[in-house]
Amino acid sequence: MARILVILLFPTLCFAGGDYSEVNIKEFESSVASADFTIEFVNERKFYESCDTLKVHLKYERVPWYSWLPFVHSSHPTSSDTQKSVAYLEAAFADDETVNFGYMGYGLKQSDKPCEFISKGLRLDGIDEFHYIMSFHDPV
């Protein structure tokens, strides 16, 4: 029985990974529940080798309805998480500072256009002076 449980749970563990890279915010526009921004990679750690810059369309989507269940907790960002992240990105854009930007699971979904991606939520995290923003698309 334990082997069956491990086999059934293993595929869900594979979606939990993510990556981030140091980026500059080149363009930035925001409204209440959405933002459009362009990121340019500072180092060689690109998410997609063919893209030196990525255009990200953020349109916040609510936390899944089932996340209130005690055994199914979603790590999808809340509205306030996303608003804090957008404010952080806006400040970095205004001050021309680099940001650690990444994705969790399927955090950036490619649109029909090359080097354009869709995000449904952002979360700002960090320890002491080190901060990073993770993008979420599908619930993880």
C-alpha positions in Angstrom: 0.0 0.0 0.0 2.8 2.4 0.8 4.4 1.8 -2.6 1.1 2.6 -4.3 0.8 5.9 -2.3 4.4 6.9 -3.2 3.8 6.2 -6.9 0.5 8.2 -6.9 2.1 11.2 -5.2 5.4 11.3 -7.1 4.0 13.0 -10.2 2.7 15.9 -8.1 6.1 16.5 -6.5 7.6 17.0 -9.9 5.7 20.2 -10.4 7.0 22.0 -7.3 10.3 23.1 -8.7 11.2 26.6 -10.0 14.0 28.8 -11.1 14.9 32.5 -10.9 17.4 34.8 -12.5 18.7 38.3 -12.0 16.8 40.7 -14.4 16.3 44.3 -15.2 12.7 45.7 -15.6 12.8 47.4 -19.0 9.1 48.4 -19.4 6.4 48.5 -16.8 2.6 49.3 -16.8 0.1 48.3 -14.1 -3.5 48.6 -13.1 -5.5 47.2 -10.2 -5.5 43.5 -11.1 -2.9 43.3 -13.9 0.5 44.4 -15.1 2.6 44.2 -18.2 6.3 44.3 -17.9 9.4 43.4 -19.9 12.4 41.7 -18.2 15.9 41.6 -19.5 18.3 38.9 -18.2 21.4 40.3 -16.6 23.4 37.0 -16.6 23.4 33.9 -18.7 20.7 32.1 -16.6 17.9 32.6 -19.1 14.6 30.7 -18.8 14.4 30.3 -22.6 17.7 30.3 -24.5 16.2 32.0 -27.6 14.9 35.0 -25.6 17.1 37.8 -24.1 14.0 39.6 -22.9 10.6 38.4 -21.9 7.3 40.2 -22.0 5.1 39.2 -19.1 1.4 39.8 -19.0 0.1 39.5 -15.4 -3.6 39.0 -14.9 -4.3 38.0 -11.3 -6.4 34.9 -10.8 -7.9 34.0 -7.5 -6.6 31.3 -5.2 -8.4 28.0 -6.2 -11.7 27.4 -4.4 -10.5 24.1 -3.0 -7.5 25.6 -1.2 -9.6 25.9 2.0 -9.6 22.1 2.4 -7.2 21.0 5.1 -5.4 18.4 3.0 -5.2 20.4 -0.2 -3.4 23.6 0.4 -2.5 25.7 -2.6 0.6 27.9 -2.7 -1.0 30.2 -5.3 -0.4 33.8 -4.3 -3.1 35.9 -2.8 -4.2 39.2 -4.2 -2.2 41.1 -1.5 0.9 38.9 -2.4 0.5 39.9 -6.0 0.0 43.6 -5.2 3.1 43.7 -3.0 5.1 42.1 -5.8 3.8 44.5 -8.4 4.8 47.4 -6.1 8.3 45.9 -5.7 8.7 45.6 -9.5 7.4 49.1 -10.0 10.0 50.5 -7.5 12.8 48.5 -9.1 11.7 49.8 -12.5 11.7 53.4 -11.2 15.1 53.1 -9.5 16.6 51.0 -12.3 17.6 48.2 -9.9 18.0 44.5 -10.7 15.4 42.0 -9.4 15.6 38.3 -8.9 12.6 37.1 -10.9 11.5 33.5 -11.4 8.7 31.0 -11.7 7.3 28.2 -9.7 6.0 25.1 -11.4 4.3 26.2 -14.6 4.6 29.9 -13.5 5.1 31.4 -16.9 2.9 30.1 -19.7 4.0 31.0 -23.2 1.4 32.9 -25.2 1.0 32.6 -29.0 3.8 35.2 -29.6 7.5 34.3 -29.1 9.1 35.5 -25.9 5.7 36.6 -24.4 4.4 34.9 -21.3 1.3 34.9 -19.0 1.3 34.9 -15.2 -1.7 34.6 -12.9 0.0 35.7 -9.7 3.3 36.9 -8.1 4.8 36.3 -4.7 7.6 38.4 -3.2 9.8 36.3 -0.8 13.3 36.5 0.6 15.6 36.3 3.6 17.2 39.5 5.1 18.4 41.6 2.1 17.9 38.9 -0.5 14.5 39.1 -2.2 13.0 37.4 -5.2 9.7 37.3 -7.0 8.1 34.1 -8.2 5.5 33.9 -10.9 2.6 31.4 -10.7 0.3 30.3 -13.5 -1.4 27.0 -12.6 -1.9 26.2 -8.9 1.0 24.4 -7.3 
